[in-house]
Amino acid sequence: MSVLNPPKHKSRIIESPPAPTEKPGPALSSPDPALPSAASPARKIDGRTRRSTGRTLAFATRVSQAWKEKLDRVANETGKLYCEVLEDALDALERDLKARSS
């Protein structure tokens, strides 16, 4: 190989890390004072945290334009999220079905 034509790859020699020769000092074994401790977790409260509903499953469906407009109107009038309106509607349907079967 010449200087004008260097090899396309270099061989890699992987060496194992040296074995530790001494125990870590007290500074390494104690917790970092800059990090929050487990006893007092520092939790940032932001808008997403305040809006958290605990709902974790996604649900998607296709609806008509008229149905979507009804959902928008009810959600806006009640100040509820779409999922809350749908939960209330399902609860009302279940109560109606139970009343009919009794």
Residue frames as a rotation matrix with the C-alpha (Angstrom) as fourth column:
MET 1
0.581 0.814 0.000 0.00
0.814 -0.581 0.000 0.00
0.000 0.000 -1.000 0.00
SER 2
-0.508 -0.722 0.469 1.21
0.710 -0.659 -0.246 3.42
0.487 0.208 0.848 -0.77
VAL 3
-0.784 0.186 -0.592 0.41
0.318 -0.700 -0.640 6.76
-0.533 -0.690 0.490 0.79
LEU 4
-0.778 0.496 -0.386 -1.80
-0.627 -0.583 0.516 7.55
0.031 0.643 0.765 -2.16
ASN 5
-0.036 0.763 -0.645 -3.83
-0.401 0.580 0.709 4.36
0.916 0.284 0.285 -1.69
PRO 6
-0.653 -0.187 0.734 -4.51
-0.757 0.135 -0.640 3.90
0.020 -0.973 -0.230 2.05
PRO 7
-0.921 0.357 -0.155 -6.37
0.352 0.934 0.063 0.75
0.168 0.004 -0.986 3.13
LYS 8
-0.337 0.883 0.327 -10.15
-0.105 -0.380 0.919 1.02
0.936 0.275 0.221 3.02
HIS 9
0.816 0.574 0.068 -10.49
-0.141 0.084 0.986 -0.17
0.561 -0.815 0.149 6.60
LYS 10
-0.245 -0.865 0.437 -8.29
-0.777 -0.094 -0.622 -0.23
0.580 -0.492 -0.649 9.62
SER 11
-0.129 0.169 -0.977 -7.98
0.371 0.922 0.111 -3.32
0.920 -0.348 -0.181 11.71
ARG 12
0.334 0.335 0.881 -9.42
-0.668 -0.574 0.472 -2.83
0.664 -0.747 0.032 15.14
ILE 13
-0.538 -0.491 -0.686 -7.77
0.252 0.683 -0.686 -4.20
0.805 -0.542 -0.243 18.21
ILE 14
0.439 0.755 0.486 -10.20
-0.398 -0.322 0.859 -4.49
0.806 -0.571 0.159 21.08
GLU 15
-0.673 -0.685 -0.278 -8.61
0.043 0.340 -0.940 -4.69
0.738 -0.645 -0.200 24.46
SER 16
0.292 0.748 -0.595 -10.43
0.741 0.216 0.635 -5.49
0.604 -0.627 -0.492 27.66
PRO 17
0.576 -0.058 0.816 -10.55
-0.344 -0.922 0.178 -2.66
0.742 -0.383 -0.551 30.20
PRO 18
-0.533 -0.841 -0.088 -7.96
-0.227 0.243 -0.943 -2.79
0.815 -0.483 -0.320 32.94
ALA 19
0.122 0.534 -0.836 -8.99
0.712 0.540 0.449 -4.50
0.691 -0.650 -0.315 36.15
PRO 20
0.684 0.141 0.716 -9.68
-0.296 -0.843 0.449 -2.15
0.667 -0.519 -0.535 39.07
THR 21
-0.217 -0.883 -0.416 -6.73
0.254 0.360 -0.898 -2.02
0.943 -0.300 0.146 41.40
GLU 22
-0.985 -0.093 -0.143 -8.35
0.162 -0.231 -0.959 -0.32
0.056 -0.968 0.243 44.36
LYS 23
-0.215 0.960 -0.178 -11.79
0.964 0.180 -0.195 0.12
-0.155 -0.214 -0.964 45.89
PRO 24
-0.011 0.267 0.964 -13.72
0.467 -0.851 0.241 3.27
0.884 0.453 -0.115 45.04
GLY 25
-0.919 -0.392 -0.030 -13.30
0.237 -0.491 -0.838 6.01
0.314 -0.778 0.544 47.59
PRO 26
-0.507 0.762 -0.402 -16.12
0.623 0.002 -0.782 7.38
-0.596 -0.647 -0.476 49.74
ALA 27
-0.508 0.312 -0.803 -16.89
-0.491 -0.871 -0.028 10.06
-0.708 0.379 0.596 47.15
LEU 28
-0.736 0.204 -0.646 -17.86
-0.572 0.324 0.754 7.40
0.363 0.924 -0.122 44.60
SER 29
-0.769 0.441 -0.463 -19.93
0.509 0.860 -0.026 5.29
0.387 -0.256 -0.886 46.97
SER 30
-0.527 0.616 -0.586 -22.04
0.389 -0.438 -0.810 8.14
-0.756 -0.655 -0.009 48.36
PRO 31
0.297 0.715 0.633 -24.95
0.925 -0.050 -0.377 9.57
-0.238 0.697 -0.676 46.37
ASP 32
-0.609 -0.473 0.637 -24.38
0.681 -0.724 0.113 12.64
0.407 0.502 0.763 44.27
PRO 33
-0.488 0.443 -0.752 -25.67
0.559 -0.503 -0.659 15.68
-0.671 -0.742 -0.002 46.23
ALA 34
-0.824 0.170 -0.540 -26.62
-0.453 -0.770 0.449 17.39
-0.340 0.614 0.712 42.95
LEU 35
-0.690 0.604 -0.400 -29.14
-0.028 0.529 0.848 14.62
0.724 0.596 -0.348 42.15
PRO 36
-0.015 0.750 0.661 -32.52
-0.916 -0.275 0.291 14.55
0.400 -0.602 0.691 43.89
SER 37
-0.893 -0.298 0.336 -32.81
-0.430 0.784 -0.447 11.80
-0.130 -0.544 -0.829 46.47
ALA 38
-0.672 0.664 -0.327 -35.49
0.300 0.648 0.700 9.13
0.677 0.372 -0.635 46.40
ALA 39
-0.484 0.482 -0.730 -36.97
0.834 0.002 -0.551 10.55
-0.264 -0.876 -0.403 49.62
SER 40
0.076 0.499 -0.863 -37.72
0.102 -0.865 -0.491 13.90
-0.992 -0.050 -0.116 48.00
PRO 41
-0.272 -0.177 0.946 -38.37
0.907 0.281 0.313 13.42
-0.321 0.943 0.084 44.30
ALA 42
-0.545 0.076 -0.835 -38.33
-0.189 -0.981 0.034 16.66
-0.817 0.177 0.549 42.34
ARG 43
-0.292 0.547 0.785 -41.31
0.864 0.502 -0.028 16.47
-0.409 0.670 -0.619 40.01
LYS 44
-0.963 -0.041 -0.266 -41.88
-0.076 -0.905 0.418 19.12
-0.258 0.423 0.869 37.42
ILE 45
-0.100 0.985 0.141 -45.54
0.610 0.173 -0.774 20.02
-0.786 0.008 -0.618 37.03
ASP 46
-0.940 -0.162 -0.301 -46.32
-0.134 -0.634 0.761 21.18
-0.314 0.756 0.574 33.53
GLY 47
-0.289 0.889 -0.356 -49.44
-0.936 -0.341 -0.091 21.51
-0.202 0.307 0.930 31.41
ARG 48
-0.209 0.190 -0.959 -49.33
-0.516 0.812 0.273 17.90
0.830 0.552 -0.072 30.26
THR 49
-0.896 -0.142 -0.421 -49.19
0.260 0.602 -0.755 16.68
0.361 -0.786 -0.502 33.84
ARG 50
-0.757 0.652 -0.051 -52.17
-0.359 -0.479 -0.801 18.81
-0.547 -0.588 0.596 34.83
ARG 51
-0.041 0.770 -0.637 -54.17
-0.999 -0.040 0.016 17.58
-0.013 0.637 0.771 31.83
SER 52
-0.860 -0.361 -0.360 -53.28
-0.384 0.923 -0.007 13.93
0.335 0.132 -0.933 32.50
THR 53
0.100 0.987 0.123 -56.37
-0.949 0.058 0.310 11.75
0.299 -0.147 0.943 32.65
GLY 54
-0.274 -0.269 0.923 -54.82
-0.635 0.771 0.037 8.36
-0.722 -0.577 -0.382 33.31
ARG 55
0.810 0.562 0.168 -56.11
-0.211 0.547 -0.810 7.06
-0.547 0.621 0.561 30.00
THR 56
-0.173 -0.985 -0.002 -53.44
-0.481 0.083 0.873 5.07
-0.860 0.152 -0.488 28.19
LEU 57
-0.335 0.091 0.938 -55.22
0.621 0.770 0.147 3.19
-0.709 0.631 -0.314 25.40
ALA 58
-0.825 0.043 -0.564 -55.72
-0.414 -0.725 0.551 4.71
-0.385 0.688 0.615 21.97
PHE 59
-0.170 0.835 0.523 -59.11
0.593 0.511 -0.623 4.45
-0.787 0.204 -0.582 20.27
ALA 60
-0.759 -0.097 -0.644 -59.72
-0.399 -0.712 0.577 5.55
-0.515 0.695 0.502 16.71
THR 61
-0.225 0.735 0.640 -62.81
0.709 0.574 -0.410 5.33
-0.669 0.361 -0.650 14.54
ARG 62
-0.961 0.007 0.278 -64.38
0.213 -0.624 0.752 7.01
0.179 0.781 0.598 11.54
VAL 63
-0.281 0.890 -0.360 -67.53
0.631 -0.111 -0.768 9.06
-0.723 -0.443 -0.530 12.01
SER 64
0.197 0.437 0.878 -69.77
0.931 -0.364 -0.028 11.25
0.307 0.823 -0.478 9.89
GLN 65
-0.680 -0.422 0.600 -69.30
0.326 -0.906 -0.268 15.01
0.657 0.013 0.754 9.75
ALA 66
0.159 0.842 0.516 -72.66
-0.334 -0.446 0.830 15.53
0.929 -0.304 0.210 11.47
TRP 67
0.755 0.097 -0.649 -71.73
0.481 0.590 0.648 13.19
0.446 -0.801 0.399 14.36
LYS 68
-0.274 -0.941 -0.197 -68.37
0.911 -0.189 -0.366 14.94
0.307 -0.280 0.910 14.81
GLU 69
-0.530 0.144 0.836 -70.13
-0.057 -0.989 0.135 18.32
0.846 0.024 0.533 14.94
LYS 70
0.627 0.779 0.019 -72.50
-0.141 0.089 0.986 16.98
0.766 -0.621 0.165 17.63
LEU 71
0.468 -0.545 -0.696 -69.54
0.846 0.505 0.173 15.68
0.257 -0.669 0.697 19.63
ASP 72
-0.600 -0.701 0.386 -67.78
0.591 -0.713 -0.377 19.05
0.539 0.002 0.842 19.31
ARG 73
-0.115 0.644 0.756 -70.91
-0.276 -0.752 0.599 20.90
0.954 -0.139 0.264 20.43
VAL 74
0.832 0.459 -0.311 -71.50
0.122 0.395 0.911 18.71
0.541 -0.796 0.273 23.49
ALA 75
0.147 -0.862 -0.485 -67.82
0.960 0.242 -0.139 18.77
0.237 -0.446 0.863 24.47
ASN 76
-0.655 -0.395 0.644 -67.69
0.334 -0.916 -0.223 22.56
0.678 0.069 0.731 24.19
GLU 77
0.180 0.828 0.531 -70.97
-0.326 -0.459 0.827 23.06
0.928 -0.322 0.187 26.09
THR 78
0.930 0.221 -0.292 -69.94
0.151 0.496 0.855 20.79
0.334 -0.840 0.428 28.94
GLY 79
0.483 -0.830 0.278 -66.23
-0.863 -0.506 -0.009 21.63
0.148 -0.236 -0.960 28.96
LYS 80
0.561 -0.228 0.796 -65.39
-0.241 0.874 0.421 17.93
-0.792 -0.428 0.435 28.73
LEU 81
-0.574 -0.771 -0.274 -62.87
-0.624 0.195 0.757 16.04
-0.530 0.606 -0.593 26.66
TYR 82
-0.115 0.510 -0.852 -64.11
-0.870 0.363 0.334 13.86
0.479 0.780 0.402 23.79
CYS 83
-0.645 -0.187 -0.741 -63.29
0.032 0.962 -0.271 10.73
0.763 -0.198 -0.615 25.78
GLU 84
-0.944 0.330 -0.028 -65.30
0.002 -0.081 -0.997 12.01
-0.331 -0.941 0.076 28.74
VAL 85
-0.243 0.884 -0.400 -68.32
-0.929 -0.331 -0.166 12.69
-0.279 0.331 0.901 26.52
LEU 86
-0.145 0.144 -0.979 -68.03
-0.605 0.770 0.203 9.19
0.783 0.622 -0.025 25.04
GLU 87
-0.907 -0.199 -0.370 -67.69
0.160 0.651 -0.742 7.64
0.388 -0.732 -0.559 28.52
ASP 88
-0.714 0.700 0.016 -70.80
-0.397 -0.387 -0.832 9.49
-0.576 -0.601 0.554 29.70
ALA 89
-0.073 0.697 -0.713 -72.70
-0.991 0.032 0.133 8.37
0.115 0.716 0.688 26.57
LEU 90
-0.436 -0.142 -0.889 -71.72
-0.230 0.972 -0.042 4.73
0.870 0.186 -0.457 27.11
ASP 91
-0.991 0.101 -0.092 -72.75
0.111 0.204 -0.973 4.93
-0.079 -0.974 -0.214 30.78
ALA 92
-0.422 0.887 -0.188 -76.13
-0.739 -0.456 -0.496 6.37
-0.526 -0.070 0.848 29.76
LEU 93
-0.082 0.354 -0.932 -76.61
-0.825 0.500 0.263 3.64
0.559 0.790 0.251 27.14
GLU 94
-0.758 -0.245 -0.604 -75.81
0.075 0.888 -0.454 0.93
0.647 -0.390 -0.655 29.69
ARG 95
-0.865 0.501 0.029 -78.31
-0.144 -0.192 -0.971 2.45
-0.481 -0.844 0.238 32.19
ASP 96
-0.171 0.824 -0.540 -80.96
-0.963 -0.257 -0.087 2.58
-0.210 0.505 0.837 29.43
LEU 97
-0.263 0.020 -0.965 -80.34
-0.522 0.838 0.159 -1.04
0.812 0.545 -0.210 28.41
LYS 98
-0.950 -0.110 -0.294 -80.49
0.182 0.570 -0.801 -2.18
0.255 -0.814 -0.522 32.03
ALA 99
-0.639 0.768 -0.046 -83.76
-0.470 -0.437 -0.767 -0.27
-0.609 -0.468 0.640 32.58
ARG 100
-0.079 0.628 -0.774 -85.29
-0.977 0.106 0.185 -1.85
0.198 0.771 0.605 29.46
SER 101
-0.431 -0.157 -0.888 -84.34
-0.213 0.975 -0.068 -5.38
0.877 0.160 -0.454 30.50
SER 102
-0.999 0.043 0.033 -85.81
-0.025 0.174 -0.985 -4.97
-0.048 -0.984 -0.172 34.00
